[in-house]
Amino acid sequence: MGARCSKFSICWFHSHLKASVLESSDLENGGKGEKNAWPSFGEFSLEQLKVATSGFSSDNIVSEHGEKAPNVVYKGKLDNDRLVAVKRFNKFAWPDSRQFLEEAKAVGSLRSERLANLIGCCCEGDERLLVAEFMPNETLAKHLFHWENQPMKWAMRLRVALYLAQALEYCSSKGRALYHDLNAYRILFDNDGNPRLSCFGLMKNSRDGKSYSTNLAFTPPEYLRTGRVTPESVVYSFGTLLLDLMSGKHIPPSHALDLIRGKNFLMLMDSALEGHFSNEDGMELVRLASRCLQYEARERPNAKSLVISLMSVQKEAEVPSYVLMRIPHGTASSKQQLSLTPFGEACMRIDLTAIHEILEKMGYKDDEGIANELSFQMWTSQMQETLNSKKHGDTAFRAKDFATAIDCYTRFIDGGTIVSPTVYARRCLSYLMNDRPQEALGDAMQAQVVSPQWPTALYLQATCLFSLGMEGDAQETLKDGTNLEAKRSKN
């Protein structure tokens, strides 16, 4: 019966994973799955936003130039504990309140996982404010130009380019093809480490009409001639961002094009990436950047063709962004809601070393299967061989020889004379240590089938789901394990 349950559990996992992928691709294309993911657009009172930002405290400023910026962005927290970014325009930016509200509502109708979505606005007296989702993991400029430990991985740079192209394609499909001053500060990273395009750039300052505040060397040529931004201008700025991603520096397009024409494209590439990308991939990005930076706007590609080109060069597509970005995962709000045990904390952090120590210390004290079988002293030769496999597995597990542990525990499980949830748990961690999270999840589920009231099985399932990037399912499973452990401790 246990084997049948295990197969069912693993089949459920694969079908559930497939459903998650389909839902995600819907969202990537600005598709049908997005409608329940975000709150609808609404209007806030000035008092609400004052409370949320602690009176627009300078301590809460997150915009690039601090208080000196003409329009300041603050981090805030709403009554429901939702973190938001609040952009406060200067007093003269939007004299026409009706125009401001119309623009804000139009941008607020957009919903995509590729955007830091606009969720509200405030229009009282001279005050004009926008409220958007808060992105906790800094800007592309910070990770690309001002990194402290390690440079951004090549696979992540390719992902940033693709997700940004998808954001622009989505906006274009919804009639919002114009984006003002697209640069590395406009790309933010969410809780999962995924890049998002700030919605603030979809609205410009209506009084001064400026669409570009950056150095003139990076401004589209047609904007210098006419002062107007067009969809092709946005593609030009996308080309400058491709240069940023390749070089790790903010290189003027004219200089980059000189290097490209001289076939010195390798001089463009970030020296920190040496040996981590192929010449073919580098050349493909160079070609794409060159097309985006054409002097004649009509010769540049559109957003849809950018997406198609960038899809073909993606690397490590199955690895979650937070892993590629090397950022901690697991939301602060989840920690506040759950009073986690040390085991739960280790599982949420995917701290496999700590989990190993806990499982080793725990031993087989919760394992009724082993205790009952041993009490009968059924010392057949088959059982002796099976128990020897377990013993060798335990020795290898203790010594952190996880490949051997997997082999020994597999022989024990395949022997079929004793069913042990602890062995499944130990083989689960051994699989995780060997970067095999799907097999690990199967074992964690089997441990739960054998011992339904064992919190360890749920904790390990959560770790596997975190490893597979299935954040929502992982958090729910972690919660179930925590509640089960609390219930057991009361009895």
C-alpha positions in Angstrom: 0.0 0.0 0.0 2.8 2.4 0.8 4.3 2.0 -2.6 1.0 2.8 -4.3 0.6 5.9 -2.2 4.1 7.0 -3.0 3.5 6.7 -6.8 0.3 8.7 -6.4 2.1 11.4 -4.4 4.9 11.7 -7.0 2.3 11.8 -9.8 0.5 14.6 -8.0 3.7 16.5 -7.6 4.5 16.3 -11.4 1.0 17.4 -12.4 1.1 20.2 -9.8 4.4 21.4 -11.1 3.1 21.3 -14.6 0.1 23.4 -13.6 2.4 25.9 -11.9 4.5 26.3 -15.0 1.5 26.9 -17.2 0.1 29.5 -14.8 3.5 31.2 -14.7 3.8 31.3 -18.5 0.3 32.8 -18.6 1.6 35.6 -16.4 4.8 36.1 -18.4 2.7 36.9 -21.4 0.5 39.2 -19.5 -2.1 36.5 -19.9 -5.3 35.1 -18.3 -3.8 33.9 -15.1 -3.0 37.3 -13.7 -6.4 38.6 -12.5 -6.3 37.3 -9.0 -2.6 37.9 -8.2 -2.7 41.5 -7.3 -5.1 44.0 -5.6 -7.2 46.2 -7.9 -6.2 49.8 -8.3 -7.5 52.2 -5.7 -7.3 55.7 -4.4 -5.6 56.5 -1.0 -6.0 59.5 1.2 -3.0 61.7 2.0 -3.4 60.8 5.7 -3.1 57.1 4.9 0.1 57.6 3.0 1.5 59.8 5.7 0.9 57.1 8.2 2.4 54.4 5.9 5.6 56.4 5.4 5.9 57.7 9.0 5.1 61.2 7.9 7.3 60.9 4.7 10.3 60.4 6.9 13.7 60.8 5.3 14.6 57.4 6.8 12.1 55.8 4.4 13.5 57.4 1.2 14.5 54.7 -1.3 14.9 56.8 -4.5 18.2 57.2 -6.1 19.1 60.8 -5.2 17.4 60.9 -1.8 15.7 64.1 -0.8 17.4 66.0 -3.6 15.3 64.2 -6.3 12.5 66.3 -7.8 10.1 63.4 -7.1 10.9 61.3 -4.1 10.1 57.6 -3.6 9.4 56.3 0.0 9.1 52.8 1.4 5.8 52.5 3.3 3.6 50.0 5.1 -0.2 49.9 4.7 -2.7 48.9 7.4 -2.7 45.3 6.1 1.1 45.2 6.6 1.6 45.3 2.8 4.9 47.0 1.9 4.6 49.6 -0.8 6.7 52.2 -2.7 5.2 55.7 -2.6 6.3 58.2 -5.2 5.6 61.8 -4.2 5.7 64.3 -7.1 6.8 67.9 -6.6 4.1 70.4 -6.2 4.2 71.6 -9.8 4.5 68.3 -11.7 0.8 67.6 -12.3 -1.3 70.9 -12.2 -4.3 69.2 -13.8 -5.7 66.7 -11.3 -8.0 65.1 -13.8 -5.1 64.3 -16.2 -3.1 62.8 -13.3 -6.0 60.6 -12.2 -6.7 59.4 -15.8 -3.0 58.6 -16.4 -2.6 56.8 -13.0 -5.8 54.7 -13.6 -4.6 53.8 -17.1 -1.2 52.6 -15.7 -3.0 51.0 -12.7 -5.1 48.8 -15.1 -1.9 46.9 -16.1 -1.1 43.7 -14.2 1.9 41.6 -14.9 4.5 39.7 -13.0 7.1 41.5 -15.1 6.1 44.9 -13.6 6.3 46.4 -10.2 2.6 47.1 -10.5 0.8 50.3 -9.6 -1.8 49.6 -7.0 -3.1 53.1 -6.2 -2.7 56.9 -6.2 -3.5 60.0 -4.1 -4.7 63.3 -5.5 -5.5 65.9 -2.7 -4.9 69.6 -3.1 -1.5 70.1 -4.7 -0.4 66.6 -3.7 0.2 63.9 -6.4 1.3 60.5 -5.2 1.6 57.0 -6.8 1.6 53.7 -4.8 3.2 50.6 -6.2 4.3 47.2 -5.1 7.5 47.4 -3.0 10.5 45.4 -4.4 12.8 44.4 -1.5 15.9 43.4 -3.4 17.4 46.6 -4.8 17.9 47.8 -8.3 19.7 46.4 -11.3 22.2 49.3 -11.0 23.1 48.1 -7.5 23.6 44.5 -8.5 25.4 45.3 -11.7 27.6 48.3 -11.0 28.0 48.3 -7.2 28.1 44.6 -6.2 30.1 43.8 -3.0 30.6 40.0 -3.0 30.2 38.5 -6.5 29.2 39.8 -9.9 25.8 39.0 -11.4 25.9 35.6 -13.1 25.7 35.4 -16.9 22.5 33.4 -16.8 20.9 36.0 -14.6 21.9 38.8 -16.9 20.2 37.0 -19.8 17.1 36.5 -17.7 17.0 40.2 -16.8 17.1 41.1 -20.5 14.3 38.6 -21.3 12.1 39.7 -18.5 12.5 43.3 -19.3 11.7 42.6 -23.0 8.6 40.7 -21.8 7.6 43.7 -19.7 7.9 46.1 -22.6 6.0 43.7 -24.9 3.2 43.4 -22.3 2.9 47.1 -21.9 2.9 47.6 -25.7 0.1 45.0 -26.1 -1.9 47.0 -23.6 -1.4 50.3 -25.4 1.4 51.7 -23.1 4.4 51.4 -25.4 6.0 54.6 -24.2 8.4 54.3 -21.2 10.3 57.3 -19.9 14.0 57.2 -19.1 14.5 53.4 -19.1 17.7 52.7 -17.2 19.2 50.3 -14.7 17.6 52.1 -11.8 14.1 51.4 -13.2 14.6 47.6 -12.9 13.9 46.2 -9.5 14.1 42.8 -7.9 11.2 41.2 -6.1 11.1 38.8 -3.2 11.9 35.9 -5.4 14.8 37.7 -7.0 12.9 38.1 -10.3 13.6 41.4 -12.2 10.5 43.7 -12.6 10.2 47.0 -14.5 9.1 49.9 -12.3 5.6 51.2 -13.4 6.6 54.7 -12.5 8.4 55.2 -15.8 5.1 54.6 -17.6 4.1 58.1 -16.4 6.1 61.2 -17.0 6.2 64.6 -15.2 3.4 66.4 -17.2 4.6 69.9 -16.4 8.2 69.8 -17.7 7.5 67.0 -20.2 10.9 65.5 -19.9 11.3 61.9 -20.7 15.0 61.6 -20.2 17.0 62.8 -17.3 20.2 60.8 -18.0 23.4 61.9 -19.7 22.8 63.1 -23.3 25.3 60.4 -24.4 22.6 57.8 -23.6 19.6 59.6 -25.0 18.0 58.3 -28.2 19.0 60.5 -31.2 15.4 61.3 -32.2 14.6 62.5 -28.7 17.5 65.0 -29.0 16.0 66.2 -32.3 12.3 66.4 -31.4 12.0 66.2 -27.7 9.5 63.4 -28.1 9.7 59.8 -26.9 8.5 57.0 -29.2 8.2 53.2 -28.9 11.5 53.1 -30.9 13.1 55.4 -28.4 12.3 52.8 -25.7 14.0 50.1 -27.8 17.1 52.3 -28.1 17.2 52.5 -24.3 16.8 48.8 -24.1 19.9 48.5 -26.2 21.9 50.6 -23.7 20.7 48.3 -21.0 22.0 45.3 -23.0 25.4 47.0 -23.0 25.1 47.5 -19.2 24.4 43.8 -18.8 27.2 42.6 -21.0 29.9 45.0 -19.7 28.9 45.5 -16.1 29.5 49.2 -16.8 27.4 52.2 -18.1 29.1 52.5 -21.5 28.1 55.2 -24.0 26.5 53.6 -27.0 28.7 55.5 -29.5 31.9 54.0 -27.8 30.3 50.5 -27.8 29.3 50.7 -31.4 32.9 51.7 -32.4 34.2 48.6 -30.6 31.5 46.4 -32.3 32.3 47.8 -35.8 36.0 47.1 -35.1 35.1 43.5 -34.2 36.4 44.0 -30.7 33.2 43.0 -29.0 35.1 40.9 -26.4 36.4 44.2 -25.1 32.8 45.1 -24.2 32.3 42.0 -22.0 32.6 42.2 -18.2 36.0 40.8 -17.3 34.4 39.2 -14.2 32.5 36.9 -16.6 35.5 35.5 -18.3 35.0 31.8 -19.0 31.3 31.9 -18.0 29.7 32.5 -21.3 30.2 31.3 -24.9 31.3 33.5 -27.7 28.1 32.6 -29.6 26.0 33.9 -26.8 28.1 37.0 -26.5 27.9 37.7 -30.2 24.1 37.2 -30.2 23.7 39.9 -27.5 26.1 42.2 -29.3 24.1 41.8 -32.5 20.8 42.5 -30.7 22.2 45.6 -29.0 23.5 46.9 -32.3 20.0 46.5 -33.8 18.5 48.3 -30.9 21.0 51.2 -31.2 20.4 51.9 -34.9 20.4 55.7 -35.6 17.3 55.4 -37.7 14.4 54.5 -35.4 12.6 52.4 -38.1 15.5 50.0 -38.3 15.2 48.9 -34.7 13.4 45.7 -33.6 10.1 45.8 -31.8 9.5 44.4 -28.3 8.0 41.1 -29.6 11.1 40.3 -31.7 13.3 41.1 -28.7 11.5 38.5 -26.6 11.9 35.9 -29.4 15.6 36.6 -29.8 16.3 36.5 -26.0 14.3 33.3 -25.4 16.8 31.4 -27.5 19.9 32.3 -25.4 18.5 31.6 -21.9 20.7 29.5 -19.6 19.8 27.6 -16.4 16.1 28.4 -17.0 15.1 25.9 -14.3 17.1 27.6 -11.5 15.1 30.1 -9.4 16.2 33.7 -9.7 16.9 34.0 -6.0 19.5 31.2 -6.3 21.2 32.8 -9.3 21.1 36.2 -7.4 22.4 34.6 -4.2 19.8 36.3 -2.1 18.1 34.9 1.0 14.7 33.5 0.3 11.6 33.3 2.5 9.5 36.4 3.3 9.8 38.3 6.6 6.0 38.2 6.8 6.1 34.4 6.9 8.5 34.4 9.7 6.3 36.8 11.7 3.2 34.6 11.1 4.9 31.3 12.0 6.7 30.7 15.2 9.3 28.4 13.7 11.3 25.8 15.5 15.0 25.5 14.7 14.1 22.7 12.3 11.5 24.9 10.6 14.0 27.8 10.3 16.6 25.5 8.7 14.1 24.2 6.2 12.9 27.7 5.2 16.6 28.8 4.7 17.3 25.5 2.8 20.2 25.1 5.3 21.0 21.5 4.5 23.9 21.3 6.9 21.7 22.4 9.8 19.0 19.9 8.7 21.6 17.1 8.6 22.7 17.9 12.2 19.1 17.9 13.4 18.2 14.6 11.6 21.4 13.0 13.0 20.6 14.1 16.5 16.9 13.0 16.2 17.9 9.5 15.3 15.1 6.9 15.0 13.2 8.0 18.1 10.0 8.7 16.1 10.3 5.6 14.0 7.8 3.0 15.1 8.5 0.7 12.2 12.1 0.0 13.2 11.2 -0.3 16.9 8.4 -2.8 16.3 10.3 -5.0 13.9 13.3 -5.2 16.2 11.2 -6.1 19.2 10.0 -9.3 17.5 13.7 -10.4 16.9 12.8 -11.9 13.5 16.4 -12.5 12.6 16.0 -14.1 9.2 19.0 -13.8 6.8 17.0 -11.4 4.6 16.2 -9.2 7.5 19.9 -9.3 8.7 21.0 -8.2 5.2 18.3 -5.4 5.2 19.3 -4.1 8.6 23.0 -4.2 7.5 22.1 -1.9 4.6 20.5 0.5 7.0 23.5 0.4 9.3 25.9 1.1 6.5 23.6 3.9 5.3 23.6 5.5 8.7 27.4 5.3 8.9 27.6 7.0 5.5 25.0 9.6 6.5 26.9 10.4 9.7 30.1 10.8 7.7 28.3 13.0 5.1 29.0 10.5 2.3 25.6 11.1 0.8 26.0 9.2 -2.4 26.8 6.0 -0.5 24.0 6.8 1.9 21.5 6.9 -1.0 22.7 3.5 -2.3 22.5 1.8 1.1 19.1 3.3 2.1 17.8 2.3 -1.4 18.8 -1.4 -0.7 17.1 -1.2 2.7 13.9 0.3 1.2 13.9 -2.2 -1.8 14.3 -5.0 0.7 10.7 -4.4 1.7 10.8 -6.1 5.1 10.7 -3.0 7.2 9.1 0.4 6.4 10.9 3.3 8.0 9.9 7.0 7.6 13.3 8.0 9.1 15.2 6.2 6.3 13.0 8.0 3.8 13.8 11.3 5.6 17.5 10.6 5.5 17.5 9.5 1.9 15.5 12.7 1.1 18.3 14.9 2.6 20.9 12.8 0.8 19.1 13.5 -2.5 19.0 17.2 -1.7 22.7 17.2 -0.9 23.3 15.7 -4.4 21.1 18.3 -6.1 18.2 16.0 -6.8 15.2 17.8 -5.3 12.5 15.9 -7.2 13.6 12.5 -5.9 14.0 14.1 -2.5 10.4 15.4 -2.6 9.2 11.9 -3.4 10.9 10.5 -0.3 9.6 13.3 1.9 6.0 12.5 0.7 6.6 8.8 1.2 7.7 9.5 4.8 4.4 11.3 5.4 2.4 8.4 3.9 4.1 6.0 6.3 3.8 8.3 9.3 1.0 10.9 8.7 1.4 12.7 12.0 5.2 13.2 11.7 6.1 16.9 11.3 9.6 16.1 10.0 8.1 14.7 6.8 6.3 18.0 6.2 9.3 20.1 7.0 11.4 18.2 4.5 8.7 18.5 1.8 8.9 22.3 2.4 12.6 22.3 1.9 12.3 20.3 -1.4 9.6 22.7 -2.6 11.7 25.8 -1.7 14.6 24.1 -3.6 12.3 23.7 -6.7 11.3 27.3 -6.5 7.7 26.5 -5.6 7.5 29.2 -2.9 3.8 29.3 -2.3 3.5 25.5 -1.9 6.6 25.5 0.3 5.2 28.1 2.7 1.9 26.3 3.0 3.7 23.0 3.8 6.0 24.7 6.3 2.9 26.1 8.0 1.2 22.6 8.1 4.4 21.1 9.6 4.6 23.9 12.3 0.9 23.5 13.2 1.3 19.7 13.4 4.3 20.0 15.7 2.5 22.5 17.9 -0.5 20.1 18.1 1.8 17.2 19.0 3.6 19.1 21.7 0.3 19.9 23.4 -0.8 16.3 23.7 
